[in-house]
Amino acid sequence: MNWGAKIAIVYCTFAAGIGYMAFRAANQNFDLVTPDYYAEELKHQSRIDAVNNANALSTGLRYHISSEKIQVVFPKECVGKDLHGVMKLYCPSDAKKDLQRSFTLADYNYVFLIPKDTEGSREIQITWYAAGKEFYYSKKVIF
């Protein structure tokens, strides 16, 4: 085999490798944090205010994670004041694994049932409303 044939084989192998990498990159799944990212960014100040409201509470929000549930205990200041909100288990690597549930409570306990296939890194994001104020809490956890 002469040098010309060897160079042609190397060139074809290189071109096939680049083509394969371009194909794989085009078929990669890219999830944004939220589909309406820019609209959420405009609401950023209200999120800061909600975090400040949550930090101003006397006891703060507490939670306990077991193998099948997350029990959330809201501050007693929020009890009986039309307590409702949304709890989300946000998965940074795959939007299809996000879990979100709305709740309305009469007392200060909320139980979020965790599916058995939930593993890996998640972020607990809780937005709740009580007495006309918005509150927000988030914490990274690993299951």
NORGI-V28600 format. One record per run of one state. SS is the DSSP state (2 for helix, 1 for strand, 0 for the rest). FROM is the first residue (numbers start at 1). LEN is the number of residues. Records with the same first field share a line. If there is no record, write none. Layout:
SS = FROM-LEN ; FROM-LEN
This chain:
0 = 1-2 ; 27-10 ; 43-1 ; 56-6 ; 66-3 ; 74-2 ; 79-4 ; 91-4 ; 98-1 ; 106-3 ; 114-7 ; 131-2 ; 143-1
2 = 3-24 ; 37-6 ; 44-12 ; 76-3 ; 95-3
1 = 62-4 ; 69-5 ; 83-8 ; 99-7 ; 109-5 ; 121-10 ; 133-10
